[in-house]
Amino acid sequence: MSLSRDAILSARANWPRVDVPAPELGDGATVSVGTLSLGQAERIRNMQDELRETPLQIYAQLAVESVKNADGSPAFIASDLAAVVELPFTLLERIALAALKLNGMGKDDVKDAEKN
């Protein structure tokens, strides 16, 4: 079955996602980490140069870009970054690693950001 333009562009809810344990947020809590769009992946890659002095903040940016609501829409907006940075490091690291794995970006992308 060939999909129409509208079907393709509205299929965000069907993009692959993984539930990441979030015990820091409560017993049994999870967050949904989803597939990044090209635009989101590009923002992550572009941030590597911006984060030379604070490289671990890329974990927070990965969370902002990859955490999804039930309908597949982003859970956060860009202006949430300052609040997300204040979440527990262990949670942000778990989210970031899940996002990298799900999106085929690999740990080297974060390591490259940390080196710069």
Beta strands, then each sheet from edge to edge (+ up, - down):
strand 1: 17-21
strand 2: 30-34
strand 3: 67-68
sheet 1: 1+ 2- 3+
end
